[in-house]
C-alpha cells in the first residue's frame, strides 16, 4: 500500500505515468546490481532521464 502511494507521488512530481515510475525503479535496481551507478556513495542521482 505504501509503495503504491509512493509511486503515485513520484508519477505526480515527475509528471509521468505509473509504468514509467516502475521502469525508473527497475533501472535503478539493475544499475546497482551491475555497479554502473557512477556514484560510490550509494545516493540516487539528482536527475532522471526516461528514454521513450
Helices and strands as residue ranges (DSSP letters): H 2-14, H 18-34
